[in-house]
């Protein structure tokens, strides 16, 4: 495309950056300061989007076809585009035809509304070019409310294992194979070329002419296609802000159905049987600590509460599209739960002095969870972004340490901190906010607003960034990626734990943890039957006589 980037990105100073002071030295050199926020030079100009989340569900038809028949199936898709365009050339505007045959289900739905003959041409030509083989049609049939249901009309049914296997392959290929991603995204370009509506600079045209058959230019062409695809999407949105509303609506259905039809997968679930057995023995040893003076059962009780919490979340539908609310809430609860379980394994910590960090964490998480639930949903992403920015700042401060002063493992630790900042390797886009908290309010102010000021006054203490439960530390220690590719790499609570004997204090921790778990489940609106099933053991084991 020869679209001027300013038409897409707008005025570089429109975000209020003009006249702001740019940092010249220190770990945030090159950032523009606005109050206590430090924004990268391009930070306000770039909007990072997740095409797997928002766009892949709409492009699931070609993704499934390529997964089933191989990358070469793109040729049949291109031939199908040409045949349909020839059928409808006198009936539908060329640009609308090009946009309608870009591989998106929602585009087919829009194109179908243009003329009565559209649907027949699309389905007839798709059958001629074998674009709807039975395995592909079977997967599509498992999703309700998908756009253009007429494309593969069949009775709605739950997916079986072959359906899940093919879908997993399609999603994994799109997520991990840059060439496969480019082929899918090039469908729009090929459609526009055949319709005579494609416009581009000469260099891009030369790259695309032999694509994807020229190995010497394929990688460069892949990059150009992926970049121009985002620009074309931006142009569509400039012309019509509602252009992809149906696509987003369908994406939410797609990921929601994946949450219901498939389970989360932890790393430990796919480890070797020998490693699993070793881990189980170690866990049993850790939980079998002998506490002769009482409280022996508390560590196990706390672990059972956490396990039931995770069970309730994972047996209820998971919002895989806008997953920030559940991830942040579950991550914070798990962060507090892990603190309690670890402290209960060491009776010397069962005191107000050495266990202060446990009290503080429980109170802080209770306040955060309850206060955020009273705000607009965007607060959860603000919480995450604040943590990402702090991880970036910490990594830059550490990176100032001279090479000769770095101990063994320093660089690996620094790389890990950079990773959890979720900053792009090439484009520095992560904003650093040095305000006292992600909300601009103190914990005390939040406690007052959600009616927990008395709890704050009794139990809250000053602590470090980890005790602050900043998101980078929560993600690093308490969460892990779900290995089920159909769950879009969302984060799930990690069940793997690292390695004063006042029983009343320990009991209070467990009671407070239980209350926090129940509060978070209520806030998340977790299905009542899933909660009841997960905690049924607790009702059965409670002895009213103590």
SVG drawing of the C-alpha trace seen along z (x, -y; Angstrom):
<svg xmlns="http://www.w3.org/2000/svg" viewBox="-31 -23 66 66">
<polyline fill="none" stroke="black" stroke-width="0.4" points="0.0,0.0 1.1,-3.5 -1.0,-4.9 0.8,-7.7 1.6,-6.5 0.5,-9.8 -3.0,-8.9 -2.9,-5.8 -0.9,-7.0 -2.1,-10.6 -0.2,-13.6 2.8,-12.4 2.1,-15.1 -1.6,-14.5 -1.2,-12.4 0.1,-15.4 3.8,-14.6 4.7,-18.0 6.7,-20.1 7.4,-17.3 10.9,-16.7 12.8,-13.8 15.2,-12.0 18.8,-12.2 20.5,-9.9 19.9,-7.1 17.9,-3.8 15.0,-5.7 17.0,-7.6 15.0,-8.2 11.6,-8.2 9.4,-11.3 8.3,-12.2 4.7,-13.2 4.2,-13.6 5.5,-10.4 5.0,-8.4 7.9,-7.7 6.7,-6.9 9.0,-5.5 9.4,-7.8 7.0,-5.6 4.9,-4.5 2.0,-6.7 2.1,-6.1 1.9,-2.3 -1.0,-0.1 0.1,3.4 -2.6,5.9 -3.1,9.6 -4.0,10.9 -4.4,14.5 -7.0,13.3 -8.9,10.9 -8.4,12.1 -7.5,15.8 -11.0,16.9 -12.3,15.0 -9.6,16.6 -10.2,20.1 -11.4,21.5 -8.1,21.0 -6.1,21.8 -7.9,25.1 -7.5,25.8 -3.7,25.2 -3.4,27.3 -5.3,30.2 -3.8,30.0 -0.5,28.2 0.6,24.7 0.2,25.5 -3.6,25.3 -3.3,21.5 -3.3,22.0 -6.8,23.5 -7.9,20.6 -6.5,18.1 -8.2,20.0 -11.5,19.9 -11.1,16.1 -10.6,15.7 -13.6,17.9 -16.0,16.1 -14.8,12.7 -15.5,13.8 -19.0,15.0 -19.9,11.7 -17.9,9.1 -21.0,7.6 -23.0,7.8 -20.8,6.5 -18.3,3.6 -14.7,4.8 -13.4,3.4 -16.2,5.0 -15.5,8.3 -11.8,8.1 -12.5,7.3 -15.2,10.0 -12.9,12.8 -10.0,12.1 -10.6,15.4 -12.6,13.9 -15.9,15.5 -17.3,12.1 -16.2,10.8 -18.2,13.5 -21.2,12.5 -20.9,8.9 -20.4,9.9 -23.5,12.2 -25.6,9.1 -24.5,7.4 -26.5,9.7 -28.6,12.8 -26.3,14.8 -23.2,14.3 -23.8,17.3 -24.4,19.8 -21.2,18.7 -19.1,18.9 -20.3,22.4 -20.3,23.9 -16.7,22.7 -15.5,23.8 -16.8,27.3 -15.1,27.3 -11.7,26.4 -12.1,28.7 -11.9,25.9 -14.3,27.6 -13.1,31.1 -14.9,33.1 -12.4,32.6 -12.5,28.8 -16.3,28.7 -16.6,30.8 -14.5,28.4 -16.6,25.4 -19.7,27.3 -18.7,27.3 -19.1,23.5 -22.4,21.8 -23.1,18.3 -20.1,18.2 -20.4,15.7 -21.5,17.2 -22.9,20.4 -24.2,21.2 -20.6,21.9 -20.6,25.3 -24.1,26.1 -24.4,29.0 -25.9,29.8 -24.2,28.2 -22.3,30.8 -19.6,30.9 -16.0,31.5 -14.5,34.9 -10.7,35.6 -9.9,35.4 -11.7,32.0 -9.6,30.8 -6.4,32.1 -6.9,30.4 -7.9,27.1 -4.9,27.3 -2.6,27.7 -4.2,24.8 -3.8,22.5 -0.3,23.6 0.9,23.2 -0.6,19.7 1.0,18.8 4.5,20.2 5.1,20.2 5.7,16.8 5.4,18.1 2.1,19.7 0.9,16.5 2.0,14.5 0.2,17.0 -3.1,16.5 -2.7,12.7 -1.7,12.6 -5.2,13.9 -6.4,10.3 -3.6,9.1 -4.2,11.9 -7.9,11.1 -7.2,7.4 -4.6,8.1 -7.1,10.3 -9.8,7.7 -7.5,4.9 -7.7,2.9 -4.3,3.5 -2.0,0.6 1.6,0.7 5.1,-0.6 7.3,0.9 9.6,2.8 6.7,4.5 5.2,5.5 8.5,7.0 8.6,9.0 5.0,10.3 5.3,11.3 7.1,14.6 5.7,15.1 5.8,17.7 7.7,19.7 11.0,17.8 13.0,19.1 15.5,16.3 12.9,13.5 10.3,15.5 11.4,14.4 11.5,10.7 8.1,11.0 6.6,12.7 7.7,9.7 6.3,7.2 3.0,9.0 2.6,9.2 3.4,5.5 1.1,4.3 -1.7,6.5 -1.8,4.5 -1.7,1.2 -4.6,2.4 -6.6,3.2 -5.9,-0.2 -7.2,-1.8 -10.4,0.2 -10.9,-1.0 -10.3,-4.6 -13.0,-4.3 -15.4,-2.4 -14.8,-2.0 -17.4,0.8 -15.8,2.8 -14.5,5.6 -17.2,5.6 -18.7,8.8 -15.2,10.3 -14.6,9.4 -18.0,10.7 -17.2,14.0 -13.7,14.1 -15.3,14.0 -17.6,16.9 -14.7,18.9 -12.4,18.6 -15.3,19.0 -16.2,22.3 -12.6,23.5 -12.6,22.8 -15.7,25.0 -14.6,27.9 -11.0,28.2 -9.1,28.1 -6.1,26.1 -2.7,27.9 0.2,27.3 3.8,27.9 4.0,30.5 1.1,32.4 3.4,33.0 6.6,33.9 8.0,37.4 6.4,39.9 9.7,40.2 9.8,36.4 6.2,36.5 6.9,39.2 9.9,37.4 7.9,34.2 5.1,36.0 7.4,37.5 9.0,34.1 5.6,32.5 4.5,35.2 7.7,34.8 7.2,31.0 3.6,31.4 4.3,34.1 6.3,31.8 5.7,33.0 4.4,30.2 4.1,32.0 2.8,28.9 -0.3,28.6 -1.4,27.2 -0.1,30.2 -3.2,30.2 -3.1,26.5 -0.6,26.7 -2.6,29.4 -5.8,27.6 -4.5,24.4 -3.2,26.4 -6.6,28.1 -8.3,24.7 -6.0,23.5 -6.6,26.7 -10.4,26.4 -10.1,22.7 -8.3,23.7 -10.7,26.6 -13.7,24.2 -12.1,21.8 -11.1,24.4 -14.4,26.3 -16.4,23.1 -16.3,21.3 -13.2,19.2 -13.4,15.8 -10.6,16.4 -11.2,13.3 -11.1,10.6 -9.2,12.7 -7.5,9.9 -10.1,9.9 -9.8,13.6 -6.0,13.7 -5.3,10.8 -7.8,11.8 -6.6,15.5 -3.0,14.5 -3.3,12.3 -5.2,14.9 -2.6,17.5 0.2,15.1 -1.4,14.8 -2.2,18.5 1.4,19.5 2.6,17.2 0.3,18.8 1.2,22.4 5.0,21.7 4.8,20.0 2.7,22.9 5.5,25.2 7.9,23.4 6.3,23.1 9.0,20.6 7.2,18.1 3.9,18.5 4.3,15.2 3.4,11.6 7.0,10.6 8.3,13.1 4.9,13.7 4.1,10.0 4.7,10.4 2.0,13.0 -0.5,10.8 0.4,7.9 0.0,9.9 -3.4,11.2 -4.6,7.8 -3.2,6.1 -4.6,8.7 -8.0,8.5 -8.0,4.7 -6.8,5.0 -9.3,7.6 -12.2,5.9 -11.3,2.4 -10.6,3.4 -14.0,5.2 -15.7,1.8 -13.9,0.0 -14.2,0.1 -12.8,3.3 -9.9,1.5 -8.4,1.2 -7.1,4.8 -5.1,4.0 -3.8,0.9 -2.7,3.1 -0.8,5.4 0.7,2.5 2.0,0.9 3.7,4.1 5.2,4.6 6.6,1.1 8.1,1.6 9.8,4.8 11.3,2.8 12.6,0.1 14.1,2.6 15.8,4.4 17.4,1.2 18.6,0.2 20.3,3.6 21.7,3.4 23.8,0.4 25.9,2.8 29.4,3.1 30.3,6.4 33.0,7.2 30.6,6.8 28.1,9.3 27.9,12.6 27.1,16.0 23.5,16.2 23.1,12.4 22.6,12.1 20.0,15.0 18.1,13.2 18.2,9.9 16.9,11.6 14.0,13.1 13.2,9.7 13.2,8.2 10.9,11.0 8.3,10.3 8.2,6.6 6.6,7.8 8.4,5.1 9.0,5.8 12.5,6.8 12.7,4.5 10.3,1.6 10.5,0.1 6.8,-0.5 6.5,0.3 5.5,-2.8 7.1,-3.1 4.8,-4.6 6.6,-5.7 3.5,-6.7 3.0,-5.1 0.5,-2.6 -1.2,-1.4 -4.3,-3.4 -2.7,-6.6 -4.2,-5.9 -2.5,-4.5 -3.5,-1.2 -5.0,-3.1 -7.2,-5.2 -8.4,-2.1 -9.1,-0.4 -11.2,-3.4 -13.1,-3.4 -14.1,0.3 -14.8,0.3 -11.7,2.1 -10.0,-0.8 -10.1,1.0 -8.5,4.1 -5.8,1.9 -5.1,0.2 -4.8,3.4 -2.7,5.5 -0.9,3.6 2.9,3.0 5.4,1.4 7.2,4.0 9.0,4.4 7.8,4.8 7.2,8.5 5.1,7.9 3.3,5.2 2.1,8.0 3.2,6.0 2.0,8.0 5.5,8.8 6.2,10.8 2.8,12.4 3.3,13.6 6.8,14.8 6.1,16.7 2.4,17.6 1.2,18.1 2.3,20.2 1.3,20.4 -1.5,22.9 0.1,25.3 -3.3,25.9 -2.9,23.9 -6.7,23.6 -6.5,21.4 -4.4,18.8 -1.5,19.1 -3.5,17.6 -2.0,17.7 -3.2,20.2 -2.3,20.4 0.9,22.4 0.6,25.4 4.3,25.9 5.7,24.6 9.4,23.8 10.8,25.2 7.1,18.8 4.7,21.6 1.6,19.6 -1.2,21.9 -3.8,19.2 -1.9,17.0 -1.6,19.8 -5.3,20.6 -6.1,16.9 -4.0,17.0 -6.0,20.0 -9.3,18.5 -8.4,15.2 -7.2,17.2 -10.5,19.0 -12.4,15.7 -10.3,14.2 -10.9,17.2 -14.7,17.0 -14.6,13.2 -12.7,13.6 -15.1,16.4 -18.0,14.1 -16.4,11.2 -15.6,13.3 -19.2,14.7 -17.8,18.2 -20.5,20.8 -22.2,21.8 -22.3,25.5 -18.6,25.5 -17.8,23.8 -20.1,26.2 -18.5,29.2 -14.9,28.0 -15.5,27.2 -17.9,30.1 -15.1,31.8 -14.9,28.8 -18.6,29.0 -18.2,32.7 -15.1,32.4 -16.2,29.6 -16.7,30.7 -18.9,28.2 -17.5,29.4 -14.0,28.5"/>
</svg>
